[in-house]
Amino acid sequence: MKHSRRLLLVVFLISCVATLGPATAEAGDAIVFAVWPSPGDVWARGWGAALSSTWFQVVSFEAEAARVPALAPDGNMTSFTGSAMLAPSIAYLTPYGGLGIGLFRQTLGGLSDTGVLRASMLGAKAKVGLFVLRVEYRHLSFTGTTLLPIDHRLSAGAGISF
């Protein structure tokens, strides 16, 4: 039951962010992705979803939710990030880079830590018709000392363009 409530919360938050932008946005996409965090001896592969909107064919704004389980029992991290990126389209390829800020929550057994995360990212999207493929490197920093260390992650995903 807890898992379905969390998933419903993520979908609700992404929907709320999607309605904030004006209808004049040029394009957008919705992507689900797999996450490979570092250090790999602490974290397992995770997953996430992102919703982005491109304005003026160069600037992109994104809302992202991700969940990464720890290899330790009862450990995980959930994050919600808003990002602004430069994303010039070159034919079907869109390289991008930018900065993001958001909230995270780590748990480890009965302990939990909630705070602010900052992200810098580099990536690329390839659009083929309605389909989008994405790869990304994201460097992460957190306020305070986290329960489990995480410094960067790689992600790859697919979705639809609208």
MIPA-180445 format. One record per atom (N, C-alpha, C): x, y, z; residue in three letters; atom name. Coordinates in Angstrom, 1 decimal, m for minus. Each point is the difference from the previous one (the first is absolute). Last residue first. Layout:
       c1       c2       c3   res   atom
        X        Y        Z   ALA     CA
...
This chain:
       c1       c2       c3   res   atom
      5.9     15.4    m27.2   PHE      N
     m1.3      0.6     m0.3   PHE     CA
      0.1      1.5     m0.4   PHE      C
      2.8     m5.2      0.9   SER      N
      0.1      1.4     m0.3   SER     CA
     m1.4      0.5     m0.3   SER      C
      1.9     m4.5      3.0   ILE      N
     m0.7      0.5     m1.2   ILE     CA
      0.1      1.5      0.0   ILE      C
      3.4     m4.1      2.0   GLY      N
     m1.3      0.6      0.3   GLY     CA
     m0.6      0.5     m1.3   GLY      C
      4.7     m2.5      2.9   ALA      N
     m0.8      0.2     m1.3   ALA     CA
     m1.4      0.6      0.4   ALA      C
      5.5     m0.6      2.3   GLY      N
     m1.4     m0.2     m0.1   GLY     CA
     m0.6      0.3     m1.3   GLY      C
      4.7     m0.1      3.7   ALA      N
     m0.4     m0.2     m1.4   ALA     CA
     m1.5     m0.3      0.0   ALA      C
      4.4      2.0      3.5   SER      N
     m1.4     m0.5     m0.3   SER     CA
     m0.2     m0.1     m1.5   SER      C
      3.9      0.7      4.4   LEU      N
     m0.3     m0.1     m1.4   LEU     CA
     m1.4     m0.4     m0.2   LEU      C
      2.7      2.7      4.3   ARG      N
     m0.8     m1.1     m0.6   ARG     CA
      0.0      0.1     m1.5   ARG      C
      2.7      1.9      5.0   HIS      N
     m0.5      0.2     m1.3   HIS     CA
     m0.8     m1.3     m0.5   HIS      C
      1.4      0.6      4.6   ASP      N
      0.6      1.2     m0.6   ASP     CA
     m0.4      0.3     m1.4   ASP      C
     m1.2     m2.5      5.1   ILE      N
     m0.3     m0.1     m1.4   ILE     CA
      0.5      1.3     m0.6   ILE      C
     m0.1     m2.9      5.2   PRO      N
      0.6      0.9     m1.0   PRO     CA
     m0.5     m0.3     m1.4   PRO      C
     m2.7     m0.5      4.7   LEU      N
      0.8     m0.8     m0.9   LEU     CA
      0.5      0.9     m1.1   LEU      C
     m2.2      2.1      3.5   LEU      N
      0.1     m1.3      0.7   LEU     CA
      0.9     m0.9     m0.8   LEU      C
      0.8      5.3     m0.5   THR      N
     m1.1     m1.0     m0.3   THR     CA
      0.3     m1.3      0.8   THR      C
      1.2      5.3      1.1   THR      N
      0.6     m1.3     m0.2   THR     CA
     m1.1     m1.0     m0.2   THR      C
     m0.5      5.4     m1.3   GLY      N
      0.4     m0.9      1.1   GLY     CA
      0.6     m1.3     m0.4   GLY      C
     m2.4      2.0     m3.9   THR      N
      0.2      0.7      1.2   THR     CA
      0.3     m0.9      1.1   THR      C
      1.3     m1.3     m5.1   PHE      N
     m1.1      0.0      1.0   PHE     CA
      0.3      0.9      1.1   PHE      C
      1.2     m1.4     m5.6   SER      N
      0.5      0.4      1.3   SER     CA
     m1.1      0.3      0.9   SER      C
      1.3     m2.6     m5.2   LEU      N
     m0.9      0.4      1.1   LEU     CA
      0.8      0.5      1.2   LEU      C
      0.2     m1.0     m5.8   HIS      N
      0.8      0.2      1.2   HIS     CA
     m0.9      0.5      1.1   HIS      C
     m1.1     m2.8     m4.8   ARG      N
     m0.4      1.0      1.0   ARG     CA
      0.9      0.0      1.2   ARG      C
     m0.8     m1.8     m5.5   TYR      N
      0.9      0.0      1.1   TYR     CA
     m0.4      1.1      1.0   TYR      C
     m2.7     m2.8     m4.3   GLU      N
      0.3      1.1      0.8   GLU     CA
      1.0     m0.3      1.1   GLU      C
     m3.4     m1.5     m4.7   VAL      N
      1.2     m0.4      0.8   VAL     CA
      0.4      1.2      0.8   VAL      C
     m4.7     m1.7     m3.2   ARG      N
      0.8      1.0      0.8   ARG     CA
      1.1     m0.7      0.8   ARG      C
     m4.1     m0.2     m4.3   LEU      N
      1.0     m0.8      0.8   LEU     CA
      0.9      1.0      0.7   LEU      C
     m5.3      0.0     m2.4   VAL      N
      1.2      0.7      0.4   VAL     CA
      0.9     m0.9      0.8   VAL      C
     m4.6      0.1     m3.8   PHE      N
      0.9     m0.6      1.0   PHE     CA
      1.2      0.8      0.3   PHE      C
     m3.4      0.9     m3.5   LEU      N
     m0.5      0.3      1.4   LEU     CA
      0.9     m0.5      1.1   LEU      C
      2.4      0.4     m4.4   GLY      N
     m1.4      0.1      0.0   GLY     CA
     m0.5      0.5      1.3   GLY      C
      4.4     m0.6      0.7   VAL      N
     m0.3     m0.7     m1.2   VAL     CA
     m1.5     m0.1      0.0   VAL      C
      4.3      2.6      2.9   LYS      N
     m1.5     m0.1     m0.3   LYS     CA
     m0.2     m0.7     m1.4   LYS      C
      3.9      0.5      4.2   ALA      N
     m0.2     m0.3     m1.4   ALA     CA
     m1.5     m0.2     m0.2   ALA      C
      3.5      2.5      3.9   LYS      N
     m1.3     m0.7     m0.3   LYS     CA
      0.0     m0.2     m1.5   LYS      C
      3.9      0.9      4.2   ALA      N
     m0.4      0.2     m1.4   ALA     CA
     m1.3     m0.8     m0.1   ALA      C
      3.5      2.5      4.1   GLY      N
     m0.7     m1.2     m0.6   GLY     CA
     m0.4      0.3     m1.4   GLY      C
      2.0      1.9      5.2   LEU      N
      0.4      0.0     m1.4   LEU     CA
     m0.7     m1.2     m0.6   LEU      C
     m0.3      3.1      5.0   MET      N
     m0.2     m1.1     m0.9   MET     CA
      0.4      0.3     m1.4   MET      C
     m0.2      1.3      5.7   SER      N
      0.5      0.5     m1.3   SER     CA
     m0.1     m1.2     m0.9   SER      C
     m2.4      1.3      5.1   ALA      N
      0.5     m0.9     m1.1   ALA     CA
      0.5      0.8     m1.1   ALA      C
     m1.6     m0.1      5.7   ARG      N
      0.4      0.8     m1.2   ARG     CA
      0.5     m0.9     m1.0   ARG      C
     m3.3     m0.4      4.7   LEU      N
      1.0     m0.5     m0.9   LEU     CA
      0.2      1.0     m1.1   LEU      C
     m2.1     m0.2      5.4   VAL      N
      0.0      0.6     m1.4   VAL     CA
      1.1     m0.6     m0.8   VAL      C
     m2.6     m2.6      4.2   GLY      N
      0.7      1.3     m0.2   GLY     CA
     m0.1      0.4     m1.5   GLY      C
     m0.9     m4.2      4.2   THR      N
     m0.7      0.8     m1.1   THR     CA
      0.8      1.3     m0.2   THR      C
      0.4     m5.3      2.4   ASP      N
      0.6      1.3     m0.2   ASP     CA
     m0.7      0.7     m1.1   ASP      C
     m0.4     m4.5      3.8   SER      N
     m0.4      0.7     m1.2   SER     CA
      0.7      1.3     m0.1   SER      C
     m0.2     m5.3      2.8   LEU      N
      0.5      1.3     m0.2   LEU     CA
     m0.5      0.6     m1.3   LEU      C
     m0.7     m4.6      1.6   GLY      N
     m0.9      1.0      0.7   GLY     CA
      0.5      1.4     m0.1   GLY      C
      1.9     m3.1     m3.7   GLY      N
     m0.6     m0.6      1.2   GLY     CA
     m1.0      1.0      0.6   GLY      C
      1.9      2.5     m3.2   LEU      N
      0.9     m1.2      0.2   LEU     CA
     m0.5     m0.6      1.4   LEU      C
     m1.3      4.1     m4.1   THR      N
     m0.3     m0.8      1.1   THR     CA
      0.9     m1.1      0.1   THR      C
     m0.7      5.2     m2.5   GLN      N
      0.7     m1.3      0.1   GLN     CA
     m0.5     m0.7      1.2   GLN      C
     m1.6      4.2     m3.5   ARG      N
     m0.2     m0.7      1.3   ARG     CA
      0.7     m1.3     m0.1   ARG      C
     m0.2      5.3     m2.7   PHE      N
      0.3     m1.5      0.1   PHE     CA
     m0.4     m0.5      1.4   PHE      C
     m0.7      4.5     m3.8   LEU      N
     m0.1     m0.6      1.4   LEU     CA
      0.3     m1.4     m0.1   LEU      C
      1.6      4.2     m3.4   GLY      N
     m1.1     m0.7      0.4   GLY     CA
      0.1     m0.5      1.4   GLY      C
      2.3      2.6     m4.9   ILE      N
      0.0      0.0      1.5   ILE     CA
     m1.3     m0.7      0.4   ILE      C
      3.7      0.7     m4.6   GLY      N
     m1.3     m0.3      0.6   GLY     CA
      0.1      0.2      1.5   GLY      C
      2.5      1.2     m5.3   LEU      N
      0.1     m0.1      1.5   LEU     CA
     m1.4     m0.3      0.5   LEU      C
      2.6     m1.0     m5.1   GLY      N
     m0.6      1.0      0.9   GLY     CA
      0.1     m0.3      1.5   GLY      C
      0.4     m1.7     m5.8   GLY      N
      0.8      0.1      1.3   GLY     CA
     m0.7      1.1      0.8   GLY      C
     m0.5     m3.3     m5.0   TYR      N
     m0.5      1.0      1.0   TYR     CA
      1.0      0.0      1.2   TYR      C
     m1.2     m1.8     m5.6   PRO      N
      0.9      0.0      1.1   PRO     CA
     m0.5      1.1      1.0   PRO      C
     m2.6     m2.6     m4.0   THR      N
      0.0      1.2      0.9   THR     CA
      1.0     m0.2      1.1   THR      C
     m1.5     m2.1     m5.3   LEU      N
      0.8     m0.1      1.2   LEU     CA
     m0.1      1.3      0.8   LEU      C
     m1.8     m0.8     m4.5   TYR      N
     m0.8     m0.9      0.9   TYR     CA
      0.7     m0.1      1.4   TYR      C
      1.4      4.1     m2.7   ALA      N
     m0.8     m1.0     m0.7   ALA     CA
     m0.8     m0.8      1.0   ALA      C
      2.2      2.9      2.6   ILE      N
      0.8     m0.1     m1.2   ILE     CA
     m0.6     m1.2     m0.8   ILE      C
     m1.3      3.6      4.4   SER      N
     m0.3     m1.2     m0.8   SER     CA
      0.8      0.1     m1.3   SER      C
      0.9      2.1      5.2   PRO      N
     m0.2      0.3     m1.4   PRO     CA
     m0.2     m1.3     m0.8   PRO      C
     m0.1      1.5      5.2   ALA      N
     m0.3     m1.2     m0.8   ALA     CA
     m0.3      0.3     m1.5   ALA      C
      1.4      1.8      5.5   LEU      N
      0.1      0.4     m1.4   LEU     CA
      0.0     m1.3     m0.8   LEU      C
     m2.5      0.4      4.9   MET      N
      1.1     m0.4     m0.8   MET     CA
      0.1      0.7     m1.4   MET      C
     m2.2     m0.6      5.5   ALA      N
      0.0      0.8     m1.2   ALA     CA
      1.2     m0.3     m0.8   ALA      C
     m3.2     m2.7      4.1   SER      N
      1.2      0.4     m0.7   SER     CA
     m0.2      0.9     m1.1   SER      C
     m2.0     m2.7      4.9   GLY      N
     m0.4      0.9     m1.1   GLY     CA
      1.3      0.5     m0.7   GLY      C
     m1.3     m4.6      3.3   THR      N
      0.9      1.1     m0.5   THR     CA
     m0.7      0.8     m1.1   THR      C
     m0.4     m4.1      4.2   PHE      N
     m0.8      0.8     m0.9   PHE     CA
      0.8      1.2     m0.4   PHE      C
      0.9     m5.3      2.4   SER      N
      0.3      1.4     m0.3   SER     CA
     m1.0      0.6     m1.0   SER      C
      1.4     m4.4      3.7   THR      N
     m1.0      0.5     m0.9   THR     CA
      0.4      1.5     m0.2   THR      C
      2.5     m4.8      2.0   MET      N
      0.0      1.4     m0.2   MET     CA
     m1.1      0.4     m1.0   MET      C
      1.5     m4.4      3.7   ASN      N
     m0.4      0.5     m1.3   ASN     CA
      0.1      1.5      0.0   ASN      C
      0.4     m5.0      3.2   GLY      N
      0.6      1.3     m0.4   GLY     CA
     m0.4      0.4     m1.3   GLY      C
     m0.8     m4.3      2.6   ASP      N
     m0.8      1.2      0.4   ASP     CA
      0.6      1.3     m0.2   ASP      C
      3.6     m3.7     m0.5   PRO      N
     m1.5     m0.3      0.3   PRO     CA
     m0.7      1.3      0.5   PRO      C
      4.3      0.4     m3.2   ALA      N
     m0.2     m0.3      1.4   ALA     CA
     m1.5     m0.2      0.2   ALA      C
      1.5      1.4     m4.2   LEU      N
      0.3     m1.4      0.2   LEU     CA
     m0.2     m0.4      1.4   LEU      C
     m2.9      4.0     m2.0   ALA      N
      1.4     m0.2      0.5   ALA     CA
      0.2     m1.5      0.0   ALA      C
     m3.5      2.8     m3.3   PRO      N
      0.1     m0.8      1.2   PRO     CA
      1.5     m0.2      0.3   PRO      C
     m2.8      4.1     m2.6   VAL      N
      1.2     m0.9     m0.1   VAL     CA
      0.1     m0.8      1.3   VAL      C
     m3.4      3.6     m3.2   ARG      N
      0.1     m0.9      1.2   ARG     CA
      1.1     m1.0     m0.2   ARG      C
     m2.2      5.1     m2.1   ALA      N
      0.8     m1.2     m0.1   ALA     CA
      0.1     m0.7      1.3   ALA      C
     m2.4      4.3     m3.3   ALA      N
     m0.1     m0.8      1.3   ALA     CA
      0.8     m1.2     m0.2   ALA      C
     m0.5      5.2     m2.5   GLU      N
      0.5     m1.4      0.0   GLU     CA
     m0.3     m0.5      1.4   GLU      C
     m0.8      4.4     m3.8   ALA      N
     m0.4     m0.5      1.3   ALA     CA
      0.3     m1.5      0.0   ALA      C
      1.8      4.4     m3.3   GLU      N
     m0.4     m1.4      0.3   GLU     CA
     m0.3     m0.2      1.4   GLU      C
      1.0      3.7     m4.5   PHE      N
     m0.3     m0.1      1.4   PHE     CA
     m0.5     m1.4      0.3   PHE      C
      3.0      2.8     m4.1   SER      N
     m0.9     m1.1      0.4   SER     CA
     m0.1      0.1      1.5   SER      C
      1.7      3.1     m4.7   VAL      N
     m0.1     m0.1      1.5   VAL     CA
     m1.0     m1.1      0.4   VAL      C
      0.8      1.1     m4.7   VAL      N
      1.3      0.0      0.6   VAL     CA
      0.0     m0.3      1.5   VAL      C
     m3.8      0.8     m3.1   GLN      N
      0.8     m1.0     m0.7   GLN     CA
      1.4     m0.1      0.6   GLN      C
     m3.9      2.5      1.8   PHE      N
      0.9      0.8     m0.9   PHE     CA
      1.0     m0.9     m0.7   PHE      C
     m2.0     m2.6      3.8   TRP      N
     m0.4      1.3     m0.3   TRP     CA
      1.0      0.7     m0.9   TRP      C
     m1.7     m5.2      2.1   THR      N
      1.0      0.8     m0.7   THR     CA
     m0.6      1.3     m0.4   THR      C
     m0.9     m4.0      4.0   SER      N
     m0.6      0.9     m0.9   SER     CA
      1.1      0.9     m0.6   SER      C
     m0.7     m5.1      2.9   SER      N
      0.7      1.2     m0.3   SER     CA
     m0.8      0.8     m1.1   SER      C
      0.1     m4.3      4.0   LEU      N
     m0.9      0.7     m0.9   LEU     CA
      0.7      1.3     m0.4   LEU      C
      1.4     m5.2      2.3   ALA      N
      0.2      1.4     m0.2   ALA     CA
     m1.0      0.6     m1.0   ALA      C
      1.4     m4.6      3.6   ALA      N
     m0.8      0.6     m1.1   ALA     CA
      0.2      1.5     m0.1   ALA      C
      2.5     m5.0      2.1   GLY      N
     m0.5      1.3      0.2   GLY     CA
     m0.9      0.4     m1.2   GLY      C
      3.4     m4.1      2.9   TRP      N
     m0.9      0.4     m1.1   TRP     CA
     m0.5      1.4      0.3   TRP      C
      4.5     m3.5      1.5   GLY      N
     m1.3      0.6      0.4   GLY     CA
     m0.8      0.3     m1.3   GLY      C
      4.4     m3.4      2.0   ARG      N
     m0.6      0.7     m1.1   ARG     CA
     m1.4      0.5      0.4   ARG      C
      3.3     m0.6      4.0   ALA      N
     m0.5     m0.9     m1.0   ALA     CA
     m0.5      0.9     m1.2   ALA      C
      3.9      1.3      4.0   TRP      N
     m1.3      0.2     m0.6   TRP     CA
     m0.3     m1.1     m1.1   TRP      C
      4.1      0.2      2.6   VAL      N
     m1.0      0.5      1.0   VAL     CA
     m1.4     m0.1     m0.6   VAL      C
      4.1     m1.0     m2.5   ASP      N
     m0.1     m1.0      1.1   ASP     CA
     m0.9      0.4      1.1   ASP      C
      0.8      2.8     m3.9   GLY      N
     m0.7     m1.2     m0.3   GLY     CA
     m0.1     m1.1      1.1   GLY      C
      0.5      5.6      0.4   PRO      N
      0.8     m1.2     m0.1   PRO     CA
     m0.9     m1.3     m0.2   PRO      C
     m1.9      2.9     m2.5   SER      N
      1.3     m0.2      0.5   SER     CA
      0.1      0.5      1.4   SER      C
     m4.3     m1.8     m3.6   PRO      N
      0.7      1.0      0.8   PRO     CA
      1.4     m0.4      0.4   PRO      C
     m3.9     m0.8     m3.9   TRP      N
      1.2     m0.7      0.5   TRP     CA
      0.8      0.9      0.8   TRP      C
     m5.4     m0.4     m2.2   VAL      N
      1.1      0.8      0.7   VAL     CA
      1.1     m1.0      0.5   VAL      C
     m4.5      0.3     m3.9   ALA      N
      0.8     m0.8      1.0   ALA     CA
      1.1      0.9      0.5   ALA      C
     m4.9      1.9     m2.2   PHE      N
      1.4     m0.4     m0.1   PHE     CA
      0.5     m0.9      1.1   PHE      C
     m4.4      2.7     m3.0   VAL      N
      0.3     m0.8      1.1   VAL     CA
      1.5     m0.5     m0.2   VAL      C
     m2.9      4.5     m2.0   ILE      N
      1.0     m1.1     m0.1   ILE     CA
      0.0     m0.7      1.3   ILE      C
     m2.6      4.0     m3.3   ALA      N
     m0.2     m0.7      1.3   ALA     CA
      0.9     m1.3     m0.2   ALA      C
     m0.1      5.3     m2.5   ASP      N
      0.0     m1.5      0.0   ASP     CA
     m0.2     m0.5      1.4   ASP      C
     m0.7      4.7     m3.6   GLY      N
      0.3     m0.6      1.3   GLY     CA
      0.2     m1.5     m0.2   GLY      C
     m0.5      5.4     m2.6   ALA      N
      0.0     m1.5     m0.1   ALA     CA
      0.3     m0.5      1.4   ALA      C
     m0.9      4.7     m0.9   GLU      N
      0.2     m0.5     m1.4   GLU     CA
     m0.1     m1.5      0.0   GLU      C
     m2.6      3.5      3.3   ALA      N
      1.2     m0.7      0.0   ALA     CA
      0.1     m0.7     m1.4   ALA      C
     m3.7      2.8      1.8   THR      N
      0.8      0.4     m1.2   THR     CA
      1.3     m0.8      0.0   THR      C
     m3.5     m0.1      3.5   ALA      N
     m0.3     m0.9     m1.2   ALA     CA
      0.9      0.3     m1.2   ALA      C
      1.7      0.9      5.1   PRO      N
     m1.1      0.5     m0.9   PRO     CA
     m0.1     m0.9     m1.2   PRO      C
      1.6     m1.9      4.9   GLY      N
      0.5      0.8     m1.1   GLY     CA
     m1.1      0.4     m0.9   GLY      C
     m0.8     m2.7      4.0   LEU      N
      0.5      1.4      0.3   LEU     CA
      0.4      0.8     m1.2   LEU      C
     m1.6     m4.7      0.2   THR      N
     m1.0      1.0     m0.2   THR     CA
      0.5      1.4      0.3   THR      C
      2.7     m3.9      0.7   ALA      N
     m0.3      0.1     m1.4   ALA     CA
     m1.0      1.1     m0.3   ALA      C
      1.1     m1.2      4.5   VAL      N
      1.1      0.8     m0.7   VAL     CA
     m0.3      0.2     m1.4   VAL      C
     m2.9     m2.8      2.4   CYS      N
     m0.1      1.4      0.4   CYS     CA
      1.0      0.9     m0.7   CYS      C
      0.1     m4.7     m0.8   SER      N
     m1.1      0.6     m0.6   SER     CA
     m0.2      1.5      0.4   SER      C
      3.3     m2.6      2.2   ILE      N
      0.4      0.3     m1.4   ILE     CA
     m1.1      0.7     m0.8   ILE      C
     m1.0     m1.4      4.4   LEU      N
      1.0      1.1      0.0   LEU     CA
      0.4      0.3     m1.4   LEU      C
     m2.8     m3.7      0.6   PHE      N
     m0.7      1.2      0.3   PHE     CA
      0.9      1.2     m0.1   PHE      C
      1.8     m4.3     m0.5   VAL      N
     m0.8      0.3     m1.2   VAL     CA
     m0.7      1.4      0.3   VAL      C
      2.4     m1.8      3.6   VAL      N
      0.9      0.4     m1.0   VAL     CA
     m0.8      0.5     m1.3   VAL      C
     m2.5     m1.8      3.6   LEU      N
      0.6      1.3      0.3   LEU     CA
      0.9      0.5     m1.1   LEU      C
     m1.6     m4.4     m0.4   LEU      N
     m1.1      1.0     m0.2   LEU     CA
      0.4      1.4      0.3   LEU      C
      3.0     m3.5      1.1   LEU      N
     m0.1      0.1     m1.5   LEU     CA
     m1.1      1.0     m0.3   LEU      C
      0.4     m1.1      4.5   ARG      N
      1.1      0.8     m0.5   ARG     CA
      0.0      0.2     m1.5   ARG      C
     m3.3     m2.7      1.9   ARG      N
     m0.2      1.4      0.4   ARG     CA
      1.2      0.8     m0.5   ARG      C
      0.3     m4.6     m0.6   SER      N
     m1.0      0.6     m1.0   SER     CA
     m0.3      1.4      0.4   SER      C
      2.9     m2.4      2.8   HIS      N
      0.6      0.2     m1.3   HIS     CA
     m1.0      0.6     m0.9   HIS      C
     m1.4     m1.3      4.3   LYS      N
      0.8      1.2      0.0   LYS     CA
      0.6      0.3     m1.3   LYS      C
     m2.6     m3.9      0.5   MET      N
     m0.8      1.2      0.0   MET     CA
      0.9      1.3      0.0   MET      C
